[in-house]
Amino acid sequence: MSRYNVESNMSKATYPLKLPLSVKTAAQRLAKEDGVSLNQWIAVAVAEKIGVVETAAEFFGRRAQEATGAGLRQFLHRAPRVRPSPEDATR
């Protein structure tokens, strides 16, 4: 089954989308290579991005729950005691 197969009974919403011409041209080319419509290709691309962002948010959320002040203090204690380079200094 192709990653582009979508259940026909899914609810759909219309959204007018303005893309830079270069992005639209690239998306059209890729959609054609995949043998799907531009609309279907963009819908899958958005769904994939949502999956990546939500997965990252869950990952960092779990990591944050495991964090302790003691771990941060330990990390900072191992940091070298040097002045920041001029480009890193606060003003």
PEUR-V179237 format. One record per run of one state. SS is the DSSP state (2 for helix, 1 for strand, 0 for the rest). FROM is the first residue (numbers start at 1). TO is the last residue. Records with the same first field share a line. If there is no record, write none. Layout:
SS = FROM-TO, FROM-TO
This chain:
0 = 1-20, 35-37, 67-68, 79-85, 89-91
2 = 21-34, 38-66, 69-78, 86-88
